[in-house]
Amino acid sequence: MTTIGEIYLVDDEPMIRQACQQTFELEGYTIKTFSSAEEVLPHITPDWLGVVISDVKMPGMDGLTLLNRITEIAPELPVVMLTGHGDVPMALEAIRSGAYDFLEKPAPPEYLIEVAKRALESRRLCLENRNLKERLAVDLDLESRLLGSSPQITQLRQTVSSLASIDVDVLILGETGVGKELTARSLHDCGNRHGGKFVPLNCCAIPESLVESELFGHERGAFTNASSRRIGKIELAQGGTLFLDEVESMPLDIQVKLLRALQERVIERVGSNQLIPVDFRVVAASKVDLREAVSNGTFREDLFFRLNVARINVPPLRDRAGDVMELLHYFMAVMAERFSRPVPDVDPEMSSRLQQYSWPGNVRELRNVAQQLVLGLPLDLSGEGNVDSCDVLPAGCTVLDDLVENYEKQLIVDALERNEGKIEKTASDLGIPRKRLYLRMRKYGLRKE
């Protein structure tokens, strides 16, 4: 037998089931038999590689109803119908309903095997074609997310594509601003967990005393001010992805508990003894060499090896200078639409300078430069001081106050989006009092929603 797959036989007559099972097993096929349609339905999935052979007339759910139910679950799954009555109208109805073939009982063994073999081959080709289309869709999606044509970014897209649907934890390494969170989101959105939540947690931004509660949640009364139960980030990521940014900042005692959660896939909320099963994927990111952190005693070696199952290195922008102008034009187009401004022209001299710049802030810095260009503000390239931008000032940008207000408004909008409309966190992010934030929001007609 050259075709790999499985056969489900549904028939209410024990002798038929036994005879067919022996016939297929002698030919090397894997076969499971069921006495009713109700028994086989829970085993049908959209990605199952197999074929269903079913009797038409059975107690309870008949074969035609089973065919319709299977079609709802897996529209392209081959279903071969059997009948002992030679009913031509019934055969036509089955074919119109999507049956792969229709055989009269008792079907000659060699013919039954041949039909099953063709059906399995058809199913295999169908699944391969579907997987190919899904992979092409993922690759196209990644090209629109991880922009650039350099060999480094091409390799990054290939790595993300290959790991997206493999359910292993991933460690992402790279300098500040290279796009580690974007890479993590791409892994999630293009993988088999895209239907679940993507839950980010910056380990450096949380006070050490609150990290455990943020990760694992807590019960009411677990500690002072714990007035209600709180669901932690790991539980929120059930069925999805937990992104731990700057994981090197996680306290050592929390690293021990995280390691246990990763190994056993169970957690305990603070103040509870109840074990809660969790199904989540961890993508951790670090801007430092975790091997060195292990040597320094600031990061646990066992947790490092647990996270380092699959590793992605995101290249710095200085190593992919050929992508600078492509990224710049993309960000300028985004900013121009956001601020209702024209896209400025960048002369060859400025283009050459930008491509030769070292970009210590990486893609994040480039995004800021694009915003400054669109707003007609002086460029601030780190380490080079201000650069006169009068040669790239967009037409119509003559009122400085208007530019500054648009810039301030967008900064507030971005901060509100990052913090999901939470005023206190947004004010803290912007470094201003809550009252001043409210006044600015009122000025620009913004609401936290």
Buried (B, 14 or more C-beta within 10 A) or exposed (E): EEBEBBBBBBBBEEEBBEBBBEBBEEBEBEBBBBBBBBBBBEEBEEEBBBBBBBBBBBEEBBBBBBBEBBBEEBEBBBBBBBBEEEBEEBBEBBEEBBBBBBBBBEBEBEEBBEBBBBBBBBBBEBBEEEEEEEBEEBBEBBBEBBBBEBEBBBEBBEBBBEBBBEEEBBBBBBBEBBBBBBBBBBBBBBBEBBEBBBBBBBBEEBEEEEBBBBBBBBBEEBEEEBEEBBEBBBBBBBEBBBBBBBBBBBBEEBBEBBBEBBEEEEBBBBBBEEEBEBEBBBBBBBBBEBEEBBEEEBBBEEBBEBBBBBEBBBBBBBBBBBBBBBBBBBBBEBBBEBBEBEBBEBEEEBEEBBBEBBBBBBBEBBBBBBBBBBBBBEBBBEEEEEBEBEEBBBEEBEEEEEBEBBBBBBBBBBBBEEBEEBBEBBBBBBEBEEEEBBEBBEEBEBEEE
